[in-house]
């Protein structure tokens, strides 16, 4: 076989690889749309779930997912960004506890989400915190799940700000916090925002830890922060499990809503990243 | 570095100058405290995970011998009397991961080589966001897809799969892993310095040879790290296997059969109203601890491997 044929075969093989990814993506989106679009109706957004598929909606689940996203924005983003600032601007690398902290975050990033669910079951729902199977418990656990995914890109964004900017501030007599809060943070906002939005979008679709926190329940009323809840992905799982094909159709409709939320957030993050791509 | 037998040159004594602020700034200290507290959340999380798994798991192992848990092949903890052999769960986890990696390793690596060595910047800018979409799809959606699209397709192709089966779940799990493996492998390949490629081209190599005999070997530890992280992800993934692979704890190597992975057991059992302190309740933690230990080992291996390839060229 000539060199050229070999080269072409290799390119062909790589194109097959790309085709598998993109073909599957198109197939997944296609089947979901075909199955679910006819079932998208006002009822899906206004009615609670029901044992009769014709009367079932996902209003409590959709609302709870929005509440969860807002709570995550208030908890995961500040804690994550502050941790990133600590690690990049304040922590002295030679100290053992800072190295442990860094390794710890790397490991947390790869702990399976369901293990966080076990933590929630033992400590947040029952045990020391003991708030019960409520929305706040879900928000706390999802915060912990996505914290590393906020911290890691935020650190990268902060690290990308050149030292000359910091030194400029110090030379003018600014204190450390003044330099960090008025020079470094504003300059790294696009990177931090991109990472945070991606983390939130991941949390919105997260299902497994919520199962253990008790989100798998019948909730017929609008959720409250300290009340029982079910979230949109959990609602989808509930419907997928039911044998009646009418519920599969409802699941597909709910998946379209979930994908719309998640993919919009992703598109926005990618847009932010491209729009404010900074080179120093 | 060469050592010289000369005594250190006489350096003029430097007078220590105190550069610390003349007055203590309480505001700055306060900021540092807040930042430290935020960083502490991660540490508390880890400690919390370990304690929450370990304490109930120890109680579990006081009643059921670890030997039985790790070697017995009968898993029926919710029966009376229960049997607690975790072998079927661990086996199922690795069988599903095997099928997933069978898809994700070659496809992810091929994608990475294409992105790193062949694609123009413009093509990359189109392809990468599509991969990111693949990575953004919630796993419950992949589970639905495996159950309602892939399994029927396998059946129509003449593969006699059960409704819940290892094959559909494993293959879809593999697709989910492609972006992870592709992007980590690509990072490793991009870190290979240009000189190595130019040297090979200068010797008359073509692009295929440069890619497969220079870049891939040079980036191999990063590529293996991406595979290890991929397996770790597959081991920890819950929703796809819970929905599509089923909840039948059995020892089988037939991918057309349903099985129950560790995560599927935790997900299916943990949502019930099991009374705190019952042996069934503690089972969740024993299985969770096993899962945590397996993924922790893989993550440590993967982090080590990534560090190694980073150190070589810096």
Interface residues (C-beta under 8 A of the other chain):
Chain A: X3 X6 X7 X10 X11 X13 X14 X15 X16 X17 X18 X20 X21 X22 X24 X25 X27 X28 X31 X32 X35 X78 X79 X80 X82 X83 X85 X86 X87 X90 X91 X100 X101 X103 X104 X105 X106 X107 X108 X110 X111 X112 X113 X114 X115 X116 X117 X118 X119 X121 X122 X123 X126 X127 X144 X147 X148 X151 X175 X176 X177 X198 X201 X202 X204 X205 X206 X207 X208 X211 X212 X214 X216 X233 X236 X237 X240 X241 X248 X251 X252 X255 X258 X259 X262 X263 X266 X270
Chain B: X21 X25 X27 X28 X31 X32 X34 X35 X36 X38 X39 X41 X42 X43 X45 X46 X48 X49 X52 X53 X56 X103 X106 X107 X108 X110 X111 X113 X114 X118 X127 X129 X130 X131 X132 X133 X134 X136 X137 X138 X139 X140 X141 X142 X143 X144 X145 X147 X148 X149 X175 X178 X179 X206 X207 X208 X211 X212 X229 X232 X233 X235 X236 X237 X238 X239 X242 X243 X263 X266 X267 X270 X271 X276 X284 X285 X288 X291 X292 X295 X296 X298 X299 X300 X302 X303
